[in-house]
Structures are given as C-alpha cells and as structure tokens.
Amino acid sequence: NNATLVNTPTWSDSNKLFQFSGNSNQHMTLPTGFADFTNGATFFFVADLGTGNHWERLLDFSSGGTPINVGRNSTGTTMTLEYYNPGKTATSSNIIVNNTLANYVVTTDGSNAKFYRNSTLITNNSFSLTPDNNSRSQNYIGRSRAASDAYYEGEMAVVAIFNRALTASEITDLYNHYKDI
C-alpha cells in the first residue's frame, strides 16, 4: 500500500528520506486494510527518532479492528508495541538511539515480541498476542489517534509491515539491503 502525505513532510532527495517537523501535524495516512495478522506481524522502520516527543508514533492503526501502535514510550528511549486485543497490552524495549538513523524491527508471533536494531536482537519478551482479524480504517504513520500524543519529529526513510513474524535471517537481509541506501 502507498501512503498519502498530510501537511507535506519534507522529502530529502540527497538522503532519500522524509523529514517530519513534529509541530506542523505532518504525517502519512494509509488505506483501509491491515486485517490478517493471525500468523504474527513485523513492523520495520528505517528512521531517526530525533530527541523524543511525548508518545510520538511510528505507526498507529485503529478503527474497525483492535488498535496497533508502535512508538516512543513517553519522551525516553524506549520503543513500545501496543495491541488492544481486547484491552491494551504493551511490551517495550530500550532500543531507541536518539539523533541516529537506524533500522528498527518489532516482530510478534503469538508467543514473543522481539525488538531489533540494525539487525541485532535487543529484546525478546514473552508476548502472547497477535492483532485480531479485522480491517483497520484509521491508519497513520507519524501520528497517534490520541490528540494528546505528539506528532512524529525526525526522519523516516522506510516503513514496511508484514503479516507474519520475519525470521532473524530475513531481518538481516532487510538491514543489509537498506543500510547503504
């Protein structure tokens, strides 16, 4: 799926990434979908999360299915994955390196949530959920559905969502593909 830019995040042709200013409500929307994660999920980002804003989201999917969030925990260096299935269940990793472009991956398979940075497994948490099988129609990159949360401020080059937990080898392949681009 292709994203639609809202309030024009700045494209840097030389660095091949979008720059989000945070305070101008810049984000991207995605079409309805993201339904079947019964085989797990992988959320892949090449991003520089800047210095940290209040609960800024890398992605936030909701409306029609149980919400899925991946983003910064408060203003710190912890990345949190939240599934609302049926209530909010979260798992986290102190994985963010501020002001540094990095490859971040979160996978879930119904037993574990794994957090990777630059293809290295940082955290493996017990996490027994996968999102329910319902089409989501309010899908954002760089924005939360909660008005009190900050818009994303930083740089983002790649976002990919997979409907299964990628293997460590596949995550390394993605890292190797994007690290020089």
C-alpha positions as CSV (number, residue, x, y, z in Angstrom):
1,N,0.0,0.0,0.0
2,N,1.1,3.5,-0.7
3,A,0.8,6.3,2.0
4,T,-0.7,9.7,1.4
5,L,1.3,12.6,2.8
6,V,-0.6,15.1,5.1
7,N,0.8,18.6,5.6
8,T,3.8,17.8,3.5
9,P,6.7,16.1,5.3
10,T,9.8,17.3,3.6
11,W,11.5,14.9,1.2
12,S,15.3,15.0,1.1
13,D,16.4,13.7,-2.2
14,S,20.1,13.6,-1.2
15,N,19.3,11.5,1.9
16,K,16.3,9.6,0.5
17,L,14.1,10.2,3.5
18,F,11.2,12.2,4.8
19,Q,11.7,14.8,7.5
20,F,8.9,15.3,9.9
21,S,8.8,18.6,11.9
22,G,6.5,17.3,14.7
23,N,4.8,20.6,15.4
24,S,3.1,21.0,12.0
25,N,0.9,17.9,12.1
26,Q,2.9,16.2,9.4
27,H,2.1,12.5,9.0
28,M,1.0,9.9,6.4
29,T,-2.2,8.0,6.1
30,L,-2.7,4.5,4.7
31,P,-5.8,3.0,3.1
32,T,-8.1,0.6,4.9
33,G,-6.6,-2.8,5.4
34,F,-4.1,-4.4,7.8
35,A,-6.5,-7.1,8.9
36,D,-5.0,-10.5,9.0
37,F,-2.1,-10.8,11.5
38,T,-3.1,-14.3,12.7
39,N,0.4,-15.5,11.7
40,G,2.1,-12.7,13.6
41,A,3.3,-9.3,12.5
42,T,6.6,-7.5,11.7
43,F,6.9,-3.7,11.8
44,F,10.1,-2.5,10.0
45,F,11.4,1.1,10.1
46,V,14.5,3.0,8.9
47,A,14.2,6.1,11.0
48,D,16.0,8.7,13.1
49,L,13.6,9.4,16.0
50,G,15.2,12.7,16.9
51,T,15.3,13.6,20.6
52,G,11.9,12.4,21.7
53,N,8.4,13.8,21.9
54,H,5.6,12.7,24.2
55,W,4.3,9.3,22.9
56,E,5.1,10.0,19.3
57,R,4.1,7.2,17.0
58,L,5.9,5.5,14.2
59,L,2.5,3.9,13.4
60,D,-1.0,3.8,14.8
61,F,-3.6,1.6,13.2
62,S,-7.2,1.5,14.5
63,S,-10.9,1.9,13.8
64,G,-12.5,-1.3,12.6
65,G,-10.1,-3.6,14.3
66,T,-8.3,-3.6,17.6
67,P,-5.6,-0.8,17.6
68,I,-2.0,-1.4,16.9
69,N,0.7,1.1,18.0
70,V,4.4,1.3,17.7
71,G,6.2,4.3,19.0
72,R,8.2,6.1,21.7
73,N,7.3,5.4,25.3
74,S,6.7,8.9,26.8
75,T,9.9,11.0,25.9
76,G,12.5,8.4,26.7
77,T,14.5,5.9,24.5
78,T,12.1,3.0,25.0
79,M,10.1,1.8,22.0
80,T,6.7,0.3,22.8
81,L,4.4,-2.0,20.9
82,E,0.7,-2.0,22.0
83,Y,-2.1,-4.3,20.9
84,Y,-5.6,-3.7,22.1
85,N,-6.9,-7.2,22.0
86,P,-9.4,-6.7,23.7
87,G,-7.7,-4.4,26.3
88,K,-4.4,-2.6,25.9
89,T,-1.4,-4.9,26.3
90,A,2.1,-3.5,25.8
91,T,5.7,-4.7,25.5
92,S,8.8,-2.5,25.3
93,S,12.5,-2.3,24.7
94,N,15.1,0.4,25.5
95,I,16.1,0.3,21.8
96,I,16.0,3.9,20.5
97,V,19.2,5.7,19.8
98,N,18.3,9.4,19.6
99,N,19.5,11.5,16.7
100,T,20.8,8.4,14.8
101,L,19.4,6.9,11.7
102,A,18.8,3.2,12.5
103,N,16.9,0.2,11.3
104,Y,14.2,-0.8,13.9
105,V,12.2,-4.0,13.7
106,V,9.5,-5.4,16.0
107,T,8.1,-8.9,15.5
108,T,5.3,-10.8,17.2
109,D,4.3,-14.4,16.6
110,G,1.7,-15.1,19.4
111,S,4.4,-16.2,21.9
112,N,7.1,-13.5,21.8
113,A,7.8,-9.9,20.8
114,K,11.3,-9.3,19.5
115,F,12.9,-5.9,19.1
116,Y,15.9,-5.5,16.7
117,R,18.1,-2.5,16.0
118,N,20.4,-2.7,12.9
119,S,19.6,-6.5,12.6
120,T,20.7,-7.2,16.2
121,L,18.2,-8.7,18.6
122,I,18.0,-6.3,21.6
123,T,15.0,-7.7,23.5
124,N,12.9,-10.9,23.4
125,N,9.8,-10.5,25.5
126,S,7.1,-13.1,26.2
127,F,4.0,-11.7,24.4
128,S,1.1,-14.0,23.7
129,L,-1.0,-11.7,21.4
130,T,-1.5,-11.1,17.7
131,P,-3.9,-8.5,16.5
132,D,-7.5,-9.6,15.7
133,N,-8.5,-10.3,12.1
134,N,-10.4,-7.1,11.3
135,S,-9.8,-4.5,8.6
136,R,-8.5,-1.2,10.1
137,S,-9.6,2.1,8.5
138,Q,-7.7,4.7,10.5
139,N,-4.1,4.1,9.7
140,Y,-1.3,6.6,10.4
141,I,2.5,6.8,10.1
142,G,3.9,9.5,12.3
143,R,0.6,10.3,14.1
144,S,-1.4,8.9,17.0
145,R,-5.2,8.7,17.1
146,A,-4.9,10.3,20.6
147,A,-4.9,14.1,20.3
148,S,-2.7,14.4,23.4
149,D,0.2,12.5,21.8
150,A,2.9,14.2,19.8
151,Y,3.3,14.0,16.1
152,Y,6.5,12.3,14.9
153,E,9.5,14.5,14.8
154,G,12.5,13.1,13.0
155,E,13.4,11.4,9.8
156,M,11.9,8.3,8.2
157,A,13.1,6.5,5.1
158,V,11.3,3.2,5.0
159,V,8.3,1.7,6.7
160,A,7.2,-1.9,6.0
161,I,4.5,-4.0,7.6
162,F,4.4,-7.8,7.2
163,N,1.6,-10.1,8.2
164,R,3.9,-12.6,9.8
165,A,6.9,-12.6,12.1
166,L,10.1,-12.4,9.9
167,T,13.0,-14.6,10.8
168,A,16.3,-13.2,12.1
169,S,17.8,-14.1,8.7
170,E,15.1,-12.1,6.9
171,I,15.6,-9.1,9.2
172,T,19.4,-9.2,8.5
173,D,18.6,-9.3,4.7
174,L,16.4,-6.2,5.1
175,Y,19.1,-4.4,7.1
176,N,21.8,-5.3,4.6
177,H,19.6,-4.1,1.7
178,Y,18.8,-0.7,3.3
179,K,22.0,0.1,5.3
180,D,23.9,1.5,2.3
181,I,20.9,3.2,0.6
